[in-house]
Amino acid sequence: MKTAPLRFAPAPAVSIAEPPPLSLYVHIPWCVRKCPYCDFNSHEARGSVPEAEYVAALVKDIETALPLVWGRRVVSVFFGGGTPSLLSARAVDDILTAVRTLLPLEPLAEITLEANPGTAEAQKFADFRSAGVNRLSLGIQSFNSRHLQLLGRIHDGIEARRAVELAQRHFDNINLDLMYALPEQGMDEMLADLHAAIAFGPQHLSAYHLTLEPNTQFYLTPPNLPDDDLAAEMQLAVEAELAGAGYEHYETSAFAQKNRRCQHNLNSWLFGDYLGIGAGAHGKLTQHDRVLRQMRFKQPRAYLEHALKSASVQESHTVAVEDLGFEFMMNALRLTEGFPLALFEERTGLPPTAVLKALDEAERRGLVERGLERVRPTELGRRFLNELLQGFLPEA
């Protein structure tokens, strides 16, 4: 495979005085078994994971990326996948040690690691905490063993509960991922899942509507899903139940106790920067006159081969000026509270007039509301988010 060259468009007519906060995303591409609904860059681990080799590649990746982020402080770290909990705590410790050596990491930075209940071990969770991980995200999806089996998960309901209990022994900041509108799921079963999650009192809950994504097994052979009306009722019930339990609905699928919002994801939604390392990782990096998008090679073997040689491991492109408004809104309008209008210019280098016509039309249709300083989606805009965002596409 040839090394993909960096591709830069002519310098766009933007001027960004200060880059936004910088996060680090670390992608671990292996999992025990590929779930039939998953469209993430994950690969079944056939045999042992090449852990030492991959850690070395990640470190090389950071070193190669340093000229683009030199001197910038990292405000959060997120280990995603795949199944990051397949790594040993020693490997996670080595990665975080390299991060602290090469980049200025905020002393109180949020450091999240995704874990699969099927790989939950008490000692491993304790060791992850000792390595510096201070937030754990558990891919529960459901507490119902039948639904977990239909989803192709490797854990059952008992293991799901046990994983939460083990996590709470060592972490005081936990997210539980739940899914609803599952194959053959009824409203009572969805509510049972939700109530089970609430009973644990996690600091954060992510509740996702199961969707059939292209290039997945479910897309090729669709399961028996609840109809649209029932799925919509489930969504309303999720929001009402979590509000009643004291959770703030701050993003499309995210709910948090007071002061427990995910700082890493908030930075992304507010068009902050993130350096993405690891096979298939995406990144967004702001320079003073452009915004760069990057994607690392998806295949672990190709990524390893290039990274260990300190060769380019990604394709890069400059976001076109006419696309910046849409890209900003695609993130910021997911937030229930919206965004400060001044942030648009601060993060894109464009004046608010660049999206004024689209904002006027969205407001006329009741999809956003505006004050002098803030823009937020209305309840109608949140329900029809894709329709709202279409108004910011360049061709619109």
BAKETI-302975 format. One record per residue (C-alpha): x, y, z. Coordinates in Angstrom, 1 decimal. Layout:
BEGIN
{atom {X,Y,Z}}
...
# end
This chain:
BEGIN
{atom {0.0,0.0,0.0}}
{atom {1.3,3.4,-0.9}}
{atom {1.5,6.1,1.8}}
{atom {-1.3,8.5,1.3}}
{atom {0.1,12.1,1.0}}
{atom {-1.2,14.9,3.0}}
{atom {-3.6,16.9,0.8}}
{atom {-4.0,20.6,1.5}}
{atom {-6.5,22.8,-0.3}}
{atom {-5.5,26.4,-1.1}}
{atom {-5.5,28.5,2.1}}
{atom {-9.2,29.3,2.8}}
{atom {-10.3,32.8,3.7}}
{atom {-10.7,32.2,7.4}}
{atom {-8.7,33.4,10.3}}
{atom {-8.9,31.6,13.6}}
{atom {-7.1,33.5,16.3}}
{atom {-6.8,30.7,18.9}}
{atom {-7.3,27.0,18.4}}
{atom {-10.1,25.4,20.4}}
{atom {-9.5,22.9,23.3}}
{atom {-7.7,19.7,22.2}}
{atom {-8.8,16.2,23.1}}
{atom {-7.1,12.9,22.3}}
{atom {-9.0,9.9,21.0}}
{atom {-7.3,6.5,21.0}}
{atom {-8.9,3.8,18.9}}
{atom {-8.5,0.1,19.8}}
{atom {-9.8,-1.8,16.8}}
{atom {-10.3,-5.3,18.2}}
{atom {-13.3,-7.0,19.8}}
{atom {-14.1,-10.5,20.8}}
{atom {-17.0,-10.8,18.3}}
{atom {-18.4,-8.3,15.7}}
{atom {-21.9,-7.3,16.6}}
{atom {-24.4,-7.5,13.7}}
{atom {-25.5,-3.9,14.2}}
{atom {-22.0,-2.4,14.5}}
{atom {-20.6,-0.2,11.8}}
{atom {-17.5,1.0,13.8}}
{atom {-14.0,0.1,12.7}}
{atom {-13.8,-3.1,14.7}}
{atom {-12.2,-6.4,13.9}}
{atom {-12.6,-9.8,15.6}}
{atom {-9.5,-10.7,17.6}}
{atom {-8.5,-14.1,16.1}}
{atom {-6.0,-15.2,18.7}}
{atom {-4.1,-12.8,20.8}}
{atom {-4.1,-9.0,20.2}}
{atom {-0.6,-7.7,19.2}}
{atom {-0.6,-5.4,22.2}}
{atom {3.0,-4.4,22.6}}
{atom {3.3,-3.8,18.8}}
{atom {0.1,-1.7,18.8}}
{atom {1.2,0.4,21.8}}
{atom {4.5,1.1,20.1}}
{atom {2.6,2.2,16.9}}
{atom {0.3,4.5,18.9}}
{atom {3.3,6.2,20.5}}
{atom {4.9,6.6,17.0}}
{atom {1.6,8.0,15.8}}
{atom {1.6,10.7,18.5}}
{atom {5.3,11.6,17.8}}
{atom {4.6,12.0,14.0}}
{atom {1.5,14.2,14.8}}
{atom {3.4,16.5,17.2}}
{atom {4.1,19.3,14.6}}
{atom {0.3,19.9,14.3}}
{atom {-0.4,20.1,18.0}}
{atom {2.9,21.3,19.5}}
{atom {2.5,23.0,22.8}}
{atom {-1.3,22.5,23.0}}
{atom {-2.8,21.2,26.3}}
{atom {-4.9,18.0,26.1}}
{atom {-8.1,18.4,28.1}}
{atom {-9.5,14.8,27.8}}
{atom {-8.5,11.3,26.6}}
{atom {-11.0,8.7,25.3}}
{atom {-10.1,5.1,24.6}}
{atom {-12.8,3.8,22.2}}
{atom {-13.2,0.8,19.9}}
{atom {-13.7,-2.0,19.3}}
{atom {-13.2,-3.1,22.9}}
{atom {-10.5,-1.2,24.7}}
{atom {-10.9,-3.3,27.8}}
{atom {-9.2,-6.1,25.8}}
{atom {-6.0,-4.3,26.5}}
{atom {-4.1,-5.0,29.7}}
{atom {-3.9,-2.3,32.3}}
{atom {-0.1,-2.2,31.7}}
{atom {-0.7,-1.3,28.0}}
{atom {-3.1,1.5,29.0}}
{atom {-0.6,2.7,31.5}}
{atom {2.1,2.7,28.9}}
{atom {0.0,4.7,26.5}}
{atom {-1.0,7.3,29.1}}
{atom {2.7,7.6,30.2}}
{atom {3.6,8.4,26.6}}
{atom {0.8,10.9,26.3}}
{atom {2.0,12.7,29.4}}
{atom {5.6,12.6,28.1}}
{atom {4.8,14.0,24.7}}
{atom {1.9,16.3,25.3}}
{atom {0.9,18.7,28.1}}
{atom {-2.0,16.7,29.7}}
{atom {-4.3,18.7,32.1}}
{atom {-3.8,17.3,35.6}}
{atom {-7.5,16.8,36.1}}
{atom {-8.2,15.7,32.5}}
{atom {-11.1,13.3,32.0}}
{atom {-9.8,9.9,30.9}}
{atom {-12.5,7.6,29.6}}
{atom {-12.1,3.9,28.7}}
{atom {-14.9,1.9,27.0}}
{atom {-15.4,-1.6,28.5}}
{atom {-17.4,-4.6,27.4}}
{atom {-19.3,-6.4,30.3}}
{atom {-18.1,-9.7,28.7}}
{atom {-14.5,-8.7,29.5}}
{atom {-15.2,-7.3,33.0}}
{atom {-12.8,-8.4,35.7}}
{atom {-12.5,-6.9,39.2}}
{atom {-8.7,-6.8,39.2}}
{atom {-8.6,-5.4,35.7}}
{atom {-11.0,-2.5,36.6}}
{atom {-8.8,-1.8,39.7}}
{atom {-5.7,-1.7,37.5}}
{atom {-7.3,0.5,34.9}}
{atom {-8.1,3.0,37.7}}
{atom {-4.5,2.8,39.0}}
{atom {-3.2,3.4,35.4}}
{atom {-5.0,6.8,35.4}}
{atom {-8.4,6.0,33.8}}
{atom {-11.0,8.0,35.8}}
{atom {-14.2,7.4,33.8}}
{atom {-15.5,4.1,32.6}}
{atom {-18.1,3.6,29.9}}
{atom {-19.8,0.2,29.9}}
{atom {-21.5,-1.1,26.7}}
{atom {-24.5,-2.6,28.5}}
{atom {-27.0,-2.1,25.7}}
{atom {-29.6,-4.2,27.6}}
{atom {-30.1,-6.1,30.9}}
{atom {-32.4,-8.6,29.1}}
{atom {-30.5,-11.8,28.1}}
{atom {-32.8,-12.5,25.2}}
{atom {-32.3,-9.1,23.7}}
{atom {-28.6,-9.3,24.2}}
{atom {-28.5,-12.6,22.4}}
{atom {-30.5,-11.1,19.5}}
{atom {-28.0,-8.2,19.4}}
{atom {-25.1,-10.7,19.2}}
{atom {-23.5,-9.5,22.4}}
{atom {-21.1,-11.8,24.3}}
{atom {-22.6,-11.1,27.7}}
{atom {-25.9,-11.8,29.3}}
{atom {-28.1,-9.9,31.8}}
{atom {-26.4,-11.3,34.9}}
{atom {-23.0,-10.4,33.5}}
{atom {-24.2,-6.9,32.7}}
{atom {-25.3,-6.3,36.3}}
{atom {-22.1,-7.8,37.6}}
{atom {-20.0,-5.5,35.4}}
{atom {-21.8,-2.4,36.7}}
{atom {-21.3,-3.5,40.3}}
{atom {-17.6,-4.2,39.7}}
{atom {-17.1,-0.8,38.0}}
{atom {-18.7,1.0,40.9}}
{atom {-16.2,-0.4,43.3}}
{atom {-13.4,1.5,41.6}}
{atom {-14.9,4.4,39.6}}
{atom {-17.1,7.3,40.7}}
{atom {-17.7,8.4,37.1}}
{atom {-19.5,5.8,35.0}}
{atom {-21.4,5.9,31.8}}
{atom {-23.9,3.1,30.8}}
{atom {-24.7,2.6,27.1}}
{atom {-28.3,1.5,26.5}}
{atom {-30.1,0.8,23.3}}
{atom {-33.8,0.8,22.7}}
{atom {-36.2,-0.2,19.8}}
{atom {-34.3,-3.5,19.9}}
{atom {-35.4,-6.6,17.9}}
{atom {-38.7,-7.9,19.3}}
{atom {-38.6,-5.4,22.2}}
{atom {-41.8,-4.1,23.8}}
{atom {-42.4,-1.0,25.8}}
{atom {-42.4,-2.8,29.1}}
{atom {-39.1,-4.5,28.3}}
{atom {-37.5,-1.2,27.3}}
{atom {-38.7,0.4,30.6}}
{atom {-37.4,-2.6,32.6}}
{atom {-33.9,-2.0,31.0}}
{atom {-34.1,1.7,31.8}}
{atom {-35.2,1.2,35.4}}
{atom {-32.5,-1.3,36.0}}
{atom {-29.9,1.2,34.7}}
{atom {-31.4,4.1,36.8}}
{atom {-31.3,1.9,39.9}}
{atom {-27.5,1.7,39.7}}
{atom {-27.3,5.5,39.8}}
{atom {-24.7,5.9,37.1}}
{atom {-23.4,9.4,36.6}}
{atom {-24.1,9.3,32.9}}
{atom {-26.4,7.4,30.6}}
{atom {-26.3,7.2,26.8}}
{atom {-29.5,6.0,25.3}}
{atom {-29.4,5.1,21.6}}
{atom {-32.1,4.2,19.2}}
{atom {-31.0,1.1,17.3}}
{atom {-30.6,2.0,13.7}}
{atom {-29.7,-0.3,10.7}}
{atom {-26.4,1.0,9.3}}
{atom {-25.1,0.1,5.9}}
{atom {-22.3,-2.5,5.8}}
{atom {-23.7,-4.4,8.9}}
{atom {-25.3,-7.8,9.1}}
{atom {-28.5,-6.3,10.4}}
{atom {-28.7,-4.1,7.3}}
{atom {-28.4,-7.1,5.0}}
{atom {-30.8,-9.2,7.0}}
{atom {-33.0,-6.8,9.0}}
{atom {-34.4,-8.2,12.3}}
{atom {-38.0,-7.7,13.5}}
{atom {-37.8,-4.2,15.0}}
{atom {-40.6,-2.2,16.7}}
{atom {-42.5,0.0,14.2}}
{atom {-41.8,3.7,14.0}}
{atom {-44.7,4.8,16.2}}
{atom {-43.6,2.5,19.0}}
{atom {-40.0,3.5,18.6}}
{atom {-41.0,7.2,18.9}}
{atom {-43.0,6.4,22.1}}
{atom {-40.0,4.6,23.5}}
{atom {-37.8,7.7,22.9}}
{atom {-40.3,9.9,24.7}}
{atom {-40.5,7.5,27.5}}
{atom {-36.7,7.4,27.8}}
{atom {-36.6,11.2,28.1}}
{atom {-39.4,11.4,30.6}}
{atom {-38.1,8.6,32.9}}
{atom {-34.6,10.0,33.0}}
{atom {-35.8,13.6,33.6}}
{atom {-37.9,12.2,36.5}}
{atom {-34.7,10.5,37.8}}
{atom {-32.8,13.8,37.8}}
{atom {-30.8,13.4,34.6}}
{atom {-30.1,16.3,32.4}}
{atom {-30.9,15.6,28.7}}
{atom {-28.0,17.7,27.4}}
{atom {-27.4,16.0,24.0}}
{atom {-29.5,14.0,21.5}}
{atom {-28.6,10.7,23.2}}
{atom {-26.8,11.8,26.3}}
{atom {-28.1,12.2,29.9}}
{atom {-26.1,13.2,32.9}}
{atom {-26.4,13.9,36.6}}
{atom {-25.5,17.5,37.5}}
{atom {-21.9,18.4,36.6}}
{atom {-21.3,14.9,35.1}}
{atom {-21.5,15.6,31.4}}
{atom {-18.9,13.9,29.3}}
{atom {-16.2,16.6,28.8}}
{atom {-14.6,14.7,25.9}}
{atom {-17.8,14.5,23.8}}
{atom {-18.8,18.1,24.8}}
{atom {-15.5,19.3,23.3}}
{atom {-16.3,17.5,20.0}}
{atom {-19.9,18.8,19.9}}
{atom {-18.7,22.3,20.4}}
{atom {-16.4,22.0,17.4}}
{atom {-13.3,21.5,19.6}}
{atom {-10.2,19.7,18.2}}
{atom {-9.3,16.1,18.7}}
{atom {-6.2,14.2,17.7}}
{atom {-7.3,10.7,16.7}}
{atom {-4.7,7.9,16.9}}
{atom {-5.1,4.2,16.2}}
{atom {-6.4,2.2,13.3}}
{atom {-9.4,4.0,11.7}}
{atom {-9.4,6.9,14.1}}
{atom {-10.8,10.2,12.9}}
{atom {-9.4,13.6,13.9}}
{atom {-10.1,17.3,13.6}}
{atom {-7.3,19.8,14.0}}
{atom {-7.5,23.6,13.7}}
{atom {-4.7,25.7,12.2}}
{atom {-4.9,29.5,12.1}}
{atom {-6.2,29.5,8.5}}
{atom {-7.8,26.1,8.0}}
{atom {-9.5,23.1,9.7}}
{atom {-8.0,19.7,8.9}}
{atom {-9.9,16.4,8.9}}
{atom {-7.8,13.2,9.3}}
{atom {-8.6,9.5,9.2}}
{atom {-6.0,6.8,10.1}}
{atom {-5.8,3.7,8.0}}
{atom {-8.6,1.4,9.0}}
{atom {-6.9,-2.0,8.7}}
{atom {-4.8,-2.7,11.8}}
{atom {-2.0,-4.4,9.9}}
{atom {-1.6,-1.5,7.4}}
{atom {-1.7,1.0,10.3}}
{atom {0.9,-1.0,12.3}}
{atom {3.2,-1.3,9.3}}
{atom {3.2,2.4,8.5}}
{atom {3.2,3.8,12.1}}
{atom {6.2,1.7,13.2}}
{atom {8.1,3.1,10.3}}
{atom {7.1,6.7,11.3}}
{atom {5.4,6.9,7.9}}
{atom {2.1,8.7,7.3}}
{atom {-0.8,6.7,8.7}}
{atom {-3.6,8.9,7.5}}
{atom {-5.4,10.7,4.8}}
{atom {-5.9,14.4,5.5}}
{atom {-7.9,17.2,3.8}}
{atom {-8.8,20.8,4.5}}
{atom {-12.5,21.4,5.2}}
{atom {-13.8,23.7,2.4}}
{atom {-14.9,27.1,3.6}}
{atom {-18.4,26.5,2.3}}
{atom {-18.6,23.3,4.5}}
{atom {-17.6,24.8,7.8}}
{atom {-21.0,26.1,8.7}}
{atom {-22.6,22.7,8.2}}
{atom {-19.9,20.9,10.0}}
{atom {-20.2,23.2,13.0}}
{atom {-24.0,23.0,13.1}}
{atom {-23.9,19.2,12.7}}
{atom {-22.2,19.0,16.0}}
{atom {-23.4,22.0,18.0}}
{atom {-27.1,21.6,17.3}}
{atom {-27.1,18.1,18.9}}
{atom {-26.8,20.0,22.2}}
{atom {-30.1,20.7,23.9}}
{atom {-28.8,24.1,25.1}}
{atom {-27.3,24.9,21.8}}
{atom {-24.3,27.2,21.6}}
{atom {-23.1,30.8,22.1}}
{atom {-23.4,32.6,18.8}}
{atom {-19.9,34.0,19.3}}
{atom {-18.5,30.5,19.4}}
{atom {-19.3,30.0,15.7}}
{atom {-16.9,32.7,14.6}}
{atom {-14.3,31.6,17.2}}
{atom {-14.3,28.0,16.1}}
{atom {-14.7,28.4,12.3}}
{atom {-13.1,31.8,11.6}}
{atom {-16.3,32.8,9.7}}
{atom {-18.7,35.6,10.7}}
{atom {-22.2,34.6,11.9}}
{atom {-23.5,36.2,8.7}}
{atom {-22.2,33.1,6.9}}
{atom {-25.1,31.0,8.3}}
{atom {-27.6,33.9,8.8}}
{atom {-29.9,32.9,6.0}}
{atom {-30.1,29.3,7.1}}
{atom {-30.7,30.3,10.7}}
{atom {-33.5,32.7,9.7}}
{atom {-35.2,29.9,7.7}}
{atom {-34.8,27.4,10.6}}
{atom {-36.2,29.9,13.0}}
{atom {-39.1,30.6,10.7}}
{atom {-39.9,26.9,10.6}}
{atom {-39.7,26.6,14.4}}
{atom {-36.6,24.4,14.4}}
{atom {-34.3,26.8,16.3}}
{atom {-34.8,29.7,18.7}}
{atom {-32.3,32.6,18.9}}
{atom {-31.5,35.2,21.5}}
{atom {-28.9,38.0,21.1}}
{atom {-26.1,35.6,22.2}}
{atom {-27.3,32.0,21.9}}
{atom {-28.8,29.6,19.4}}
{atom {-30.6,26.4,20.5}}
{atom {-32.7,23.8,18.7}}
{atom {-36.4,23.7,19.7}}
{atom {-38.0,20.5,20.7}}
{atom {-39.3,20.2,17.1}}
{atom {-35.8,20.8,15.9}}
{atom {-34.4,18.1,18.1}}
{atom {-37.1,15.6,16.9}}
{atom {-36.2,16.4,13.2}}
{atom {-32.5,17.1,13.6}}
{atom {-31.6,15.8,10.2}}
{atom {-34.1,18.1,8.5}}
{atom {-32.8,21.0,10.5}}
{atom {-29.2,20.3,9.5}}
{atom {-30.0,20.0,5.8}}
{atom {-30.7,23.7,5.8}}
{atom {-27.0,24.3,6.5}}
{atom {-25.7,22.2,3.6}}
{atom {-23.8,24.4,1.0}}
{atom {-26.2,23.4,-1.8}}
{atom {-29.1,24.5,0.4}}
# end
